[in-house]
């Protein structure tokens, strides 16, 4: 356990450098990024710490040992100014800290912190969205919180958290599409509640699993790739379109991925046999998309009825 004076010095250093870094970010040049990745936000109920990662499998490993899934924290640029993560093993429960400053990071390492991710960047700062950091002087593990949510940030500051600074910049969230002309959906999407427990954000499987739940319809957490849904045991599968069902495409079918296939959600069925589906995938410019399929197109697919 590090002594109290060392902890005070490290936290004082964090406060000074973070304040200077925040001014530079708020007033400096913006870095253009060509792409972005979702940051998974997790919470440890035993230590009070939040953890942030773009690695879906790292996030799942933590969920499997008791961390709670809190969805997507923000959209991180895939290029720009490096953001580093450090780990303090000398406080109860451990603690992670994220910083743009390699000098600050190295100084903390000299005080007993450890480089995380082999001293490689975990995120990049770029974009137009502010990411705020706040510091809880009364905490050891979970002493820092990172968020793009101004309400969350101000709520923490109102109960004694410190700093209120801009830590770095992030990318805007994906926009949402409008419903195709002449079509309606039975229930709006509440995407803030969508889980990433077993399906990665913006994958077709993630979309269908969560969209179905909004109608009280359940699919398994391990249904496989999109093409595999129609072959899962225990589900009724038909070639007749079913409202609020999962529509499964074979590999390469009607433009689906040549290896993994695809799965989408049936939002509406018309009397002429055409259907409206919603779907997601990393190739879409919006978070999800709508597509209208003709009766002929719809008849070639398989519909998996949830439970």
Residue pairs with C-beta under 8 A, 6 or more apart in sequence:
1 90
1 91
2 90
2 91
2 111
2 112
6 111
6 112
7 90
7 91
9 111
10 88
10 108
10 111
10 113
11 135
11 137
11 143
13 104
13 107
13 108
14 97
14 104
14 108
14 135
15 135
15 162
15 163
17 99
17 101
17 103
17 104
18 99
18 104
18 133
18 135
18 163
18 165
18 167
19 163
19 165
21 99
21 100
21 101
21 104
21 165
21 167
22 133
22 163
22 165
22 166
22 167
25 100
25 125
25 166
25 167
25 168
25 169
26 130
26 166
30 126
30 127
30 128
30 169
31 77
31 79
31 80
31 81
31 124
31 125
31 126
31 169
32 80
32 126
33 77
33 78
33 79
33 80
33 124
33 126
33 127
33 171
34 78
34 79
35 77
35 78
35 79
36 75
36 76
36 77
36 78
36 127
36 171
37 54
37 75
37 76
37 78
38 54
38 72
38 75
38 76
38 201
38 202
39 52
39 53
39 54
39 72
39 73
39 74
39 75
39 76
39 123
40 52
40 53
40 54
40 55
40 56
40 59
40 69
40 71
40 72
40 73
40 196
40 201
41 50
41 51
41 52
41 70
41 71
41 72
41 73
42 50
42 51
42 52
42 53
42 59
42 62
42 63
42 67
42 68
42 69
42 70
43 49
43 50
43 51
43 67
43 68
43 70
44 50
44 51
44 62
44 66
44 67
44 68
44 93
44 141
44 142
45 66
45 68
46 66
46 93
47 92
47 93
47 94
47 141
47 142
48 93
48 139
48 141
48 142
49 93
49 94
49 95
49 96
49 141
49 142
50 70
50 142
50 145
50 146
51 62
51 67
51 96
52 73
52 98
52 122
52 123
52 146
53 59
53 122
54 76
54 122
54 123
56 196
56 200
56 201
59 69
59 196
60 197
60 198
63 69
63 197
69 195
69 196
69 197
71 192
71 193
71 194
71 195
71 196
72 196
72 201
73 146
73 147
73 148
74 129
74 131
74 147
74 148
74 170
74 171
74 173
75 127
75 129
75 170
75 171
75 172
75 173
75 174
76 123
76 124
76 170
76 171
77 123
77 124
77 125
77 126
77 127
77 169
77 170
77 171
78 124
79 124
79 126
80 124
80 125
80 126
80 127
80 169
81 100
81 124
81 125
81 126
81 168
82 100
82 102
82 121
82 123
82 124
82 125
83 98
83 99
83 100
83 121
83 122
83 123
83 124
83 125
83 168
84 98
84 99
84 100
84 102
84 105
84 115
84 116
84 117
84 119
84 121
84 122
85 96
85 97
85 98
85 116
85 117
85 122
86 96
86 97
86 98
86 99
86 105
86 108
86 109
86 113
86 114
86 115
86 116
87 94
87 95
87 96
87 97
87 113
87 114
87 115
87 116
88 94
88 95
88 96
88 97
88 108
88 112
88 113
88 114
89 112
89 114
90 112
91 140
91 141
92 140
92 141
93 140
93 141
93 142
94 141
95 140
95 141
95 142
95 143
95 144
96 116
96 144
97 108
97 113
97 143
97 144
98 122
98 123
98 133
98 144
98 146
98 167
99 105
99 167
100 125
100 167
100 168
105 115
109 115
116 122
123 168
125 168
125 169
125 170
126 169
126 170
126 171
127 169
127 170
127 171
127 172
128 169
128 171
128 172
129 148
129 169
129 170
129 171
129 172
130 148
130 166
130 169
130 170
131 146
131 147
131 148
131 166
131 167
131 168
131 169
131 170
132 146
132 147
132 148
132 150
132 153
132 164
132 165
132 166
132 167
133 144
133 145
133 146
133 163
133 165
133 166
133 167
134 144
134 145
134 153
134 156
134 157
134 161
134 162
134 163
134 164
135 143
135 144
135 161
135 162
135 163
136 142
136 143
136 144
136 145
136 156
136 160
136 161
136 162
137 143
137 160
137 162
138 160
145 152
145 153
145 156
145 161
146 167
147 153
148 170
153 164
157 164
173 287
174 202
174 284
174 285
174 286
174 287
175 285
175 286
175 287
176 189
176 191
176 286
176 287
176 288
177 286
177 288
177 289
177 290
179 185
179 290
180 276
180 290
180 292
183 267
183 268
183 276
183 290
183 292
184 268
185 267
185 268
185 276
185 278
186 215
186 244
186 267
186 268
187 214
187 215
189 211
189 214
189 278
189 288
190 214
191 210
191 287
193 210
194 206
194 210
195 209
195 210
196 206
197 221
198 221
198 222
199 205
199 206
199 209
199 210
199 221
200 206
202 280
202 281
202 282
202 284
202 287
203 280
203 281
203 282
204 226
204 262
204 263
204 264
204 279
204 280
204 281
205 223
205 224
205 225
205 226
205 229
205 263
206 280
207 264
207 265
207 278
207 279
207 280
207 281
207 288
208 219
208 229
208 246
208 263
208 264
208 265
208 279
209 219
209 221
209 223
211 265
211 278
212 218
212 219
212 244
212 246
212 265
212 306
215 244
217 244
217 245
217 306
217 307
218 306
218 307
219 229
219 235
219 246
219 304
219 306
219 307
220 232
223 229
223 232
223 263
224 231
224 232
225 259
225 260
225 261
226 248
226 249
226 256
226 257
226 260
226 261
226 262
226 263
227 248
227 249
227 250
227 251
227 256
227 260
227 261
227 262
227 263
228 248
228 261
229 235
229 246
229 248
229 263
229 304
230 237
230 248
230 250
230 302
230 304
232 304
235 304
235 305
235 306
235 307
236 304
236 305
237 248
237 302
237 303
237 304
237 305
238 302
238 303
238 305
239 299
239 300
239 301
239 302
239 303
240 303
241 247
241 266
241 269
241 273
241 275
241 298
241 301
241 303
242 266
242 269
242 303
242 305
243 266
243 268
243 269
244 265
244 266
244 267
244 306
245 265
245 266
245 303
245 304
245 305
245 306
246 263
246 264
246 265
246 266
246 303
246 304
246 306
247 263
247 264
247 265
247 266
247 275
247 277
247 298
247 301
247 302
247 303
247 304
248 261
248 262
248 263
248 301
248 302
248 303
248 304
249 256
249 261
249 262
249 263
249 264
249 301
250 256
250 261
251 257
251 258
251 259
251 260
251 261
252 258
252 261
253 261
253 262
253 300
253 301
254 297
254 300
254 301
256 262
262 279
262 281
263 279
263 304
264 277
264 278
264 279
264 291
265 277
265 278
265 279
266 275
266 276
266 277
266 303
267 275
267 276
267 277
267 278
267 290
268 275
268 276
269 275
269 276
272 295
273 294
273 295
273 298
273 299
274 292
274 293
274 294
274 295
274 298
275 292
275 293
275 298
276 290
276 291
276 292
276 293
277 290
277 291
277 292
277 293
278 288
278 289
278 290
279 288
279 289
279 290
279 291
280 287
280 288
280 289
293 301
